[in-house]
Amino acid sequence: MYSSLLLLASFIAGPVLAKHCINITVPVDISARNGVFNLPTLETNFDATTFAQNLTTIGANFTAESLLNYTTVTGTYEISAKFCTPDNATDKNPTLQFLTHGIGFDKTYWDIPYNNYNYSYTDVAVDQYSFCTLAIDRLGVGNSSIADPLAVIQAPAELSAIYEITKMLRAGTLPQVPHAFDKVVHVGHSFGSILSFTLAAMHPNVTDGLILTGYSANGSYLNQFTASLDVKLARLNQPLRFGNISYAAVNQGLETLGSLAYNISAITQELASYNISISELVSVFESTDLADFAAGLAPSKLPHMQDLPSGYLTWTDAGANQFNFLYPPFFDLNLAVFAERTKFPFTLGEILTIGGGPKAAPEFTGPVLVLTGNEDTIFCGGNCSATGNPALSSIPADVAMAFPAASAFETYIQPNTGHAINVHYNATAGYRVIQEFLNDHGLAPS
């Protein structure tokens, strides 16, 4: 209650030293029309590869072939979220940005804890432009509820959670957030953009504006995306984060690492005999799935292991991460290593339902901005300018056709940027484009 009163005061008080953020857990009752799929349980990484092969076969539609029926999925699940208000919050009519991350990330995509948060979207939106933000871990990801990765964690169920939380924000009933927001904008990245798009198509009156980042209407590169991931079971790729290795095994590993730490000179001498330097060894470790295997291993404490079902998947290593999400040399290599070590998995259900939503939002009347990196591999094949149509300025510009009633539609192609916009050197320039767009179209805090 005390923290809630402090948060309420931040809406009406004068300037304070720093923005206010709280982590909250939101119980959400969902109701979703999910698909019923006929798929065998994935037991090994070979099974994951077989799934990817089936999904990417030219001329086939594996999703349709596997779909048996539809069923209504209901239940109460917990959504982990971070709510922030600006440090100078005096607005009587604040605008909230609802931030939904994409595949491979959690809510920290919007507030990356690296290099003193220099890549933070939240810092720009909240501290510099006085917006409020709510960043969620999507259902099934991070600190939100884990559920069946095939039957439950699908796009419709995740959309239901976003819809219900948006209604809470408007009604002033979101736990620990004592304000009813009249202006709510949905900002997504990648799969989060797909969900935000679908929200506007199915519930056009629940959102006031859309920011779709890492997005286009062109799905022709998704097979390349799936194949290049070299899909693995998450629990096998990063077992110390997503698996269930026994504590005894972890302790033994920690002891081994501790012993090695006291024998650096011996290691250096041994490597020298093979003409291998320490820097070369580190490079091999960081750029292969050896680093993924060790992710979560900390000498100071036992890692938190989620013991995820085998229907949770991920890509194989930092190389697959770079190919799909990053455009060299316009990112910090150490941040790329950090992003790989802290990645989050996706589910069979998400992959099978990612393209099943509406293709247009004819009744949505708010402003829409699509912001995509020019070198986005997933939605532009690595070149958003290569439209093959002189009348079309970029591949993402084609999204305009889906919003015939939008009050405004703009595209911005971020230069020297791959799919994961927030992980590139010039990320903050894109952040400011978003804030200015909202300000210019009547959605600034007031």
C-alpha positions, 0 to 999 in steps of 0.5 A: 500500500505504501509503495502504491501511495508513493507511485500515485504521488509521482503523478502529481508531485514535482520533480524528483531524483529518478524515475519510479519503477516497480516490478509487479505480478498481475493475475490474469484470467485468459480465454483464448481459441487455441489450436489443437495440434497433432505433434509428437513430444520432442525428446531430443535435439534431433526431434527439434531439427525434424520439426524445423525440417517439416515446418520449412518444406517448400510447397507444404503447410505443416501447421495446417497438416498438424491442426486437428481442431480448436479449443477454448483455453481458460485459466488464471495465469501470472504475468510479470511486469515492470511499471515506470513513471517519469521523474517529473510526472506532473501530467494529469493525463499521462500516456502509457506505453504497453511494451511487448517483447519478441521471441528470444527476449523478455521484458528487459529488451526495453531496459537492457541491463548492460553498459549502465543501461545505455540501450534502455528504451524505457529511459528515453520514453520515461525520463526524456519524454515523460511517458509511463511504461508497462513492460511485460514478460509475455505469457510463458516467458521469463517470470510469467507463468510457464505452461504447456508449450504446445497446447497453451502458449500460443498467440491467442492465449498471449493476446488474451493476456495483453487484452485483459491487462490493457483493460485493467490499465484503463479501468485503474485496476492493475495491481499497485498502479493507482491510475486509470489511463485514458491513453494507452499505446501498444509498442511491440517488437517482432512477435510482440508487434504481431500481437499488438497488430492483432490486438488492434484488429480484434479490439480496435477501441482498446488501444490509442496508437500502435508502434510496430518495431522489427516488423513488416507484412512480408512473411516470405523470409520466415523459413530462412529464419527457422532454418538458420536458428538450428533449433534446439530444445531450450532445456538442452541448449542452456541446461543450467537456466532451462533444464533440471540438472541436479544440484550435485552436478552443478556443485561438481561443475562449480568446483571444477571451475574453481580449481581451474581458476587457480591454475591459469598458468598451467592452462596457458602453458598447455594451450601454448603447446598447441599454439592456441592463445587464451583469446582464441579459446575465449573466442571459441567458447563465446561463439559456440554452444559451449557458452550456451551450455555454461549460461547461468553458471555462477560461482557465487550461487546456484543458478535458477533452473526453470525445468522447462518442458521440451516444447520450449525451443531456442536457437543454437548459439551466438552465430545464429543469434547474429545472423537473425538479429544483428547487423555487423559491425554496428553492435557491441560484440560484448553485448551480443555475447550478453544477449546470447547468455540471457536469451529466452526460449519460444514454444512450439505453439507460438511457432505454429500460430504466429501467422494465424492472426488477422491480416488487416485492422480495418476499424482501427483509427489511431496512428500507426508507426512501423519502425524496422532496421534496414538490414532486418533479416527476418522481415526484410531478408536483410534489405528493407529497401529491396521492394522490387516495386518503384512505387513502394519505398520499403518492404515495411511500407506495405503495412499501410494497406492493413490500416485503411482507417488509421489517422496517420501511418508512417514507416521509418527504416533505421539504418545500419540495424538488424532485427533486434533494434534495441541491441544496436549502437544507434538504438536510441535514435530510433527510440526518439523517432517513436516518441516524436511520432506519438507527440506529433499525433496527439498522444503526448502526456498532458 
